[in-house]
Amino acid sequence: MRYSSDKAGDKFSDMKSFEGPLHRIFEEAYSFIIRNTPSISRFIKGNPKRHDAPLYPEEAVREALINALAHRDYSAASGGVSIHVYPRRLEVWNSGALPEGVTEQSLLKGQISILRNPDIAHVLYLRGLMEKAGRGSVLMVQRCLENGLPSPFWKSDPLLGVTVTFPAPEVTPEVTPEVMKLLKHLTGEMSRGDLQDAMGLRDAEHFRKSYITPALEIKAIEMTIPEKPTSGKQKYRISAVGKQILANSKDNDEV
């Protein structure tokens, strides 16, 4: 299913059911994911041409989907595999908990595969759809990180099954030249007065409205005493969002 918001409910914009041989289900389900997730454009360092690709890396999504088909609990009549596409994440679920000896943490590091359905896995392997080295989960993490995405994560429940979630990347906020200038002068923790002096600005009210407030609104900076915003001891520091903005700015300068 493709949902219109990040909360599952009765409203969805696309829904399909797939039946037939596993290899056909796999290809149709993968096409459904591609159809319902956006493409994004990236500029790779050293290459002047724009590179258009699916939001979620192809190899990672294909690995998640084939693992769900190979490891689902086929003994349960109510079991199955489902795909939920949200604006800010992709979820692939299969019935049946993780096999004994496999944990959510070990999947991030890779391990020898423990197969719930070895015959099915072997058929998928012969068709070139699945590998047996137990490194599929590591490949998923690597491909996401290489493409600037958060790492996928797994959640397993004996009754609810296994869900792998691909979070969408954080949206970089629109940054004004004033906020960018502020970030480049902010080192460690600095008071408003120290920042004004460092930037050579004298008008305190203009500095607050054009620099401090916009930076706080997009969470590029944060207060050291957030519970007392007007404190005379208040200082500011760059947040994780601000650090990402600066990193993106450096990458663009190098292209």
C-alpha positions as CSV (number, residue, x, y, z in Angstrom):
1,M,0.0,0.0,0.0
2,R,1.0,3.6,-0.6
3,Y,-0.3,6.0,2.1
4,S,-0.8,9.7,1.7
5,S,0.5,10.5,5.1
6,D,3.0,9.0,7.6
7,K,0.2,7.5,9.7
8,A,-1.4,4.2,8.5
9,G,-5.1,4.4,8.1
10,D,-8.0,4.0,5.7
11,K,-6.7,6.5,3.2
12,F,-4.2,5.2,0.7
13,S,-3.4,6.3,-2.9
14,D,-2.3,2.9,-4.3
15,M,-2.9,-0.7,-3.4
16,K,-2.0,-4.0,-5.1
17,S,-2.1,-7.7,-4.3
18,F,0.3,-10.1,-6.0
19,E,0.0,-13.9,-6.5
20,G,1.9,-16.4,-8.5
21,P,5.5,-17.8,-8.6
22,L,7.9,-16.1,-6.2
23,H,10.1,-14.6,-8.8
24,R,7.1,-13.0,-10.5
25,I,5.8,-11.7,-7.2
26,F,9.2,-10.3,-6.5
27,E,9.5,-8.3,-9.7
28,E,5.9,-7.0,-9.5
29,A,6.3,-6.0,-5.9
30,Y,9.6,-4.2,-6.7
31,S,7.9,-2.4,-9.6
32,F,5.2,-1.3,-7.1
33,I,7.8,0.2,-4.8
34,I,9.6,2.1,-7.6
35,R,6.3,3.4,-9.0
36,N,5.3,4.7,-5.6
37,T,8.6,6.3,-4.4
38,P,10.1,9.5,-5.8
39,S,13.4,9.8,-7.7
40,I,16.0,12.2,-6.5
41,S,18.8,14.0,-8.3
42,R,22.4,13.9,-7.1
43,F,25.6,15.5,-8.3
44,I,28.5,13.2,-7.8
45,K,31.8,14.8,-7.1
46,G,34.0,14.8,-10.3
47,N,31.0,14.3,-12.6
48,P,29.2,17.4,-14.0
49,K,26.1,15.5,-15.0
50,R,23.1,15.1,-12.8
51,H,22.4,11.5,-11.6
52,D,18.8,10.6,-11.2
53,A,18.0,7.6,-9.1
54,P,15.2,6.1,-6.9
55,L,15.0,7.6,-3.4
56,Y,15.9,4.3,-1.8
57,P,18.9,2.4,-3.3
58,E,17.9,-0.3,-5.7
59,E,20.1,-3.0,-4.3
60,A,19.0,-2.3,-0.7
61,V,15.3,-2.5,-1.5
62,R,15.6,-5.6,-3.7
63,E,17.5,-7.3,-0.8
64,A,14.9,-6.4,1.7
65,L,12.1,-7.7,-0.5
66,I,13.8,-11.0,-1.4
67,N,14.6,-11.6,2.2
68,A,11.0,-11.1,3.2
69,L,9.8,-13.6,0.6
70,A,12.5,-16.1,1.5
71,H,12.2,-15.9,5.3
72,R,8.4,-15.4,5.9
73,D,6.6,-18.1,7.9
74,Y,4.7,-20.1,5.2
75,S,3.2,-22.4,7.8
76,A,0.8,-19.6,9.0
77,A,-2.4,-19.3,7.0
78,S,-2.6,-15.6,7.9
79,G,1.1,-15.0,7.1
80,G,2.5,-13.1,4.2
81,V,4.6,-10.2,3.0
82,S,3.5,-6.6,2.8
83,I,4.9,-3.3,1.6
84,H,3.9,0.0,3.1
85,V,5.1,3.2,1.3
86,Y,4.8,6.4,3.4
87,P,6.0,9.9,2.4
88,R,8.9,9.6,4.9
89,R,9.7,5.9,5.1
90,L,9.4,2.5,3.4
91,E,8.5,-0.6,5.3
92,V,8.8,-4.2,4.2
93,W,7.1,-6.7,6.5
94,N,7.0,-10.5,6.6
95,S,5.3,-12.9,9.0
96,G,7.3,-14.9,11.4
97,A,10.0,-13.6,13.8
98,L,13.7,-13.6,13.1
99,P,15.1,-17.2,13.1
100,E,16.8,-18.3,16.4
101,G,20.3,-16.9,16.7
102,V,19.5,-13.9,14.5
103,T,19.0,-10.5,16.3
104,E,18.1,-7.0,15.1
105,Q,21.7,-5.9,16.1
106,S,23.5,-8.8,14.4
107,L,21.8,-8.0,11.1
108,L,23.7,-4.7,11.1
109,K,27.0,-6.5,11.2
110,G,26.3,-9.5,9.0
111,Q,26.3,-13.2,9.8
112,I,26.0,-16.6,8.3
113,S,22.5,-17.0,7.0
114,I,20.1,-19.0,9.2
115,L,17.3,-20.0,6.7
116,R,13.8,-20.7,7.7
117,N,12.9,-22.0,4.3
118,P,16.2,-23.5,2.8
119,D,14.5,-25.0,-0.3
120,I,12.9,-21.7,-1.2
121,A,16.1,-19.8,-0.6
122,H,18.0,-22.3,-2.8
123,V,15.5,-21.7,-5.7
124,L,15.9,-18.0,-5.4
125,Y,19.7,-18.4,-5.2
126,L,19.7,-20.4,-8.4
127,R,17.7,-17.7,-10.2
128,G,20.3,-15.1,-9.1
129,L,17.9,-13.3,-6.8
130,M,19.5,-14.2,-3.5
131,E,23.0,-14.7,-2.1
132,K,23.9,-17.1,0.7
133,A,26.7,-15.3,2.4
134,G,24.6,-13.7,5.1
135,R,25.8,-10.2,4.0
136,G,22.6,-8.9,2.6
137,S,21.7,-6.8,5.6
138,V,25.2,-5.2,5.6
139,L,24.8,-4.4,1.9
140,M,21.5,-2.7,2.6
141,V,23.1,-0.5,5.3
142,Q,26.1,0.3,3.2
143,R,24.1,1.3,0.1
144,C,21.9,3.6,2.2
145,L,24.8,5.3,3.9
146,E,26.6,5.7,0.6
147,N,23.6,7.5,-0.8
148,G,23.3,9.9,2.2
149,L,20.3,8.0,3.7
150,P,19.8,6.9,7.4
151,S,20.6,3.3,8.0
152,P,17.6,0.9,7.7
153,F,16.6,-0.8,10.9
154,W,14.8,-4.0,11.8
155,K,12.1,-4.8,14.3
156,S,11.1,-8.4,15.2
157,D,8.2,-9.6,17.2
158,P,7.2,-13.3,17.7
159,L,3.6,-12.5,17.0
160,L,3.8,-9.5,14.6
161,G,6.7,-10.7,12.4
162,V,9.7,-8.8,11.1
163,T,9.7,-5.3,9.6
164,V,12.6,-3.6,8.0
165,T,12.2,0.2,7.7
166,F,14.0,2.6,5.3
167,P,13.8,6.1,6.7
168,A,13.7,8.9,4.1
169,P,16.6,11.5,4.3
170,E,16.1,14.5,6.5
171,V,15.0,17.5,4.4
172,T,17.6,20.2,4.3
173,P,15.8,23.5,5.2
174,E,16.1,26.6,3.0
175,V,19.0,28.6,4.4
176,T,19.3,32.3,4.0
177,P,22.7,34.0,3.4
178,E,22.4,35.5,6.9
179,V,22.0,32.1,8.5
180,M,24.8,30.6,6.5
181,K,27.1,33.5,7.6
182,L,26.1,33.0,11.2
183,L,26.9,29.3,11.0
184,K,30.3,30.0,9.6
185,H,31.2,32.3,12.5
186,L,29.7,30.2,15.3
187,T,32.4,28.2,17.0
188,G,31.8,26.2,20.1
189,E,29.3,28.1,22.4
190,M,29.0,31.8,21.9
191,S,26.8,34.5,23.3
192,R,24.8,36.9,21.0
193,G,27.2,39.7,21.8
194,D,30.3,37.5,21.0
195,L,28.6,36.5,17.7
196,Q,27.8,40.1,16.7
197,D,31.4,41.1,17.4
198,A,32.8,38.2,15.4
199,M,30.6,39.1,12.5
200,G,31.1,42.9,12.8
201,L,27.4,43.7,13.3
202,R,26.2,46.4,15.7
203,D,22.4,46.5,15.4
204,A,21.2,44.0,18.1
205,E,17.6,44.0,16.9
206,H,18.5,43.4,13.3
207,F,20.9,40.7,14.3
208,R,18.2,39.0,16.3
209,K,15.5,39.2,13.5
210,S,17.7,38.4,10.6
211,Y,20.2,36.0,12.0
212,I,19.4,34.4,15.4
213,T,15.6,33.9,15.0
214,P,15.7,32.3,11.4
215,A,18.6,30.0,12.5
216,L,16.5,28.9,15.5
217,E,13.4,28.4,13.4
218,I,15.1,25.9,11.1
219,K,17.0,24.3,14.0
220,A,20.4,25.2,12.6
221,I,21.5,26.4,16.0
222,E,20.3,25.6,19.5
223,M,20.3,27.4,22.9
224,T,22.6,26.2,25.7
225,I,19.8,27.2,28.2
226,P,16.6,26.4,26.2
227,E,14.4,26.6,29.3
228,K,15.4,30.2,29.8
229,P,15.5,31.8,26.3
230,T,16.0,35.4,27.6
231,S,18.7,34.5,30.1
232,G,21.6,36.9,30.2
233,K,23.9,33.8,30.2
234,Q,22.3,32.4,27.1
235,K,24.7,31.1,24.4
236,Y,24.3,29.4,21.1
237,R,25.9,26.4,19.4
238,I,25.5,24.7,16.0
239,S,23.0,21.8,16.0
240,A,23.2,18.6,14.1
241,V,21.0,20.2,11.4
242,G,23.5,23.1,11.2
243,K,26.4,20.8,10.9
244,Q,24.7,19.1,8.0
245,I,24.0,22.4,6.3
246,L,27.7,23.4,6.6
247,A,28.8,20.0,5.2
248,N,26.4,20.3,2.2
249,S,27.8,23.8,1.6
250,K,31.4,22.5,1.5
251,D,30.4,19.7,-0.8
252,N,28.7,22.1,-3.2
253,D,31.8,24.4,-3.2
254,E,34.0,21.5,-4.2
255,V,31.8,20.3,-7.1
